[in-house]
Amino acid sequence: MVDPDALANDIRETLHAVLGRSEGPVPLHAPEFRGEEEALVVDCIRTGWVSSVGRYVDVFEQAVARACGTRHAVAVVNGTAALEVALRIVGVGPGDEVLMPSLTFIATANAAHHLGAVPHFVDAAPCTLGIDPAALKCHLERIAETREGRTVNRETGRPLAALVPMHVFGHPVEMDALNALAAEYGIPVVEDAAESLGSRYGDRPCGGLARVGALSFNGNKIVTTGGGGAIVTDDADLARHARHLTTTAKVAHAWAFLHDEIGYNYRMPNLNAALGVAQLAQLDDRLARKRRLARAYMDAFAGHDHVAVFAEPAGCRSNYWLNALVLAPGVADARDTVLETLNAAGIMARPVWEPLHSLPIYADAPRAELPVTADLAARIVNLPSSAHLGGASA
């Protein structure tokens, strides 16, 4: 029998050995500004190009596309907006169901809900924390059938209109298997790469692993624009449609206000894009420092009987956006004691998100059996993961 207080104190002292002792709290993930951020933002202010038109938006989109290995990127106001528009352009609409993990940030489900669609939760794999292709295959074999050329959930009669894999904490999910399974059932894939900028699945960058992907540049991401997101794709028609929708679906005209679809005012402002241009220039260095921090955590907890640091899946290279300490199954009941002890010591640790199927707002959503999701959610503790904790810039 392990004493929860003793385990929590042991973890606290191990983290102090890695992070040192700070006078103030150690944030979970703080932004950093070490490049041209101030100069580029001041340039926007001085020239007056602060809104949704300006050269930095174009430059930022080009840099995002390069980082994701795609031909096109469309910059928008946040990651939720990127997911919503990405789902819409692949055909998701009211009354459809969208397959997604329950172990994800709520934006994944909210984006579907905003379109009038219904989240449909599937289970996670212990080796990636993301959607388990084998579990999804079993689930689809049980509930999916073809009606009038579309794959539907035979239990609800609703179309299964999209699959949304999410790379949890930046760790790539098994995209080849998921893409193949989705193709077998005729289900479009939207890659939720909100947390995985800079991660690689084999030799391919995350964000460009499906027909369309969505990213986030929130203040707690590896690269930030303050608030922001992007839709990335190789499909010129999808990119054109996304750009049109996110600029109020306004038809080009010298002076008239003509709109041909219900669109959104989702375009990223030039001011935010300027910040992003400077941030993306530092991505490689930031990735290296975050990986150094992850290695320091792994070394510190190597051989521990009751906890381990989650490591990137085999064949992948993670950005380690958030480091995760995973408690052994026998000490899962110590999780809250660990969280209380660490936060009391100024180490801002957090649990993983509440599984979405357990939230009252999504309690009636369709779902597969979710045993791995429930197990992982009870045992994960996120650790401070800011890039500066991994050492000075090279």
Secondary structure as UniProt FT lines:
FT   HELIX           4..19
FT   HELIX           37..47
FT   HELIX           55..68
FT   STRAND          72..76
FT   HELIX           79..89
FT   TURN            90..91
FT   TURN            94..95
FT   STRAND          97..101
FT   HELIX           107..114
FT   TURN            115..116
FT   STRAND          118..122
FT   TURN            126..128
FT   HELIX           133..143
FT   STRAND          144..147
FT   TURN            148..149
FT   STRAND          150..153
FT   TURN            154..156
FT   STRAND          159..163
FT   HELIX           168..170
FT   HELIX           175..185
FT   STRAND          189..192
FT   TURN            194..195
FT   TURN            197..198
FT   STRAND          200..201
FT   TURN            202..203
FT   STRAND          204..205
FT   TURN            206..207
FT   STRAND          212..216
FT   TURN            219..220
FT   STRAND          229..233
FT   HELIX           236..246
FT   TURN            248..249
FT   HELIX           270..280
FT   TURN            281..282
FT   HELIX           283..301
FT   TURN            302..303
FT   STRAND          307..309
FT   TURN            314..315
FT   STRAND          316..317
FT   STRAND          323..327
FT   HELIX           329..334
FT   HELIX           335..344
FT   TURN            345..346
FT   STRAND          350..351
FT   HELIX           356..358
FT   HELIX           360..362
FT   TURN            363..364
FT   HELIX           371..377
FT   TURN            378..379
FT   STRAND          380..383
FT   HELIX           387..390
//
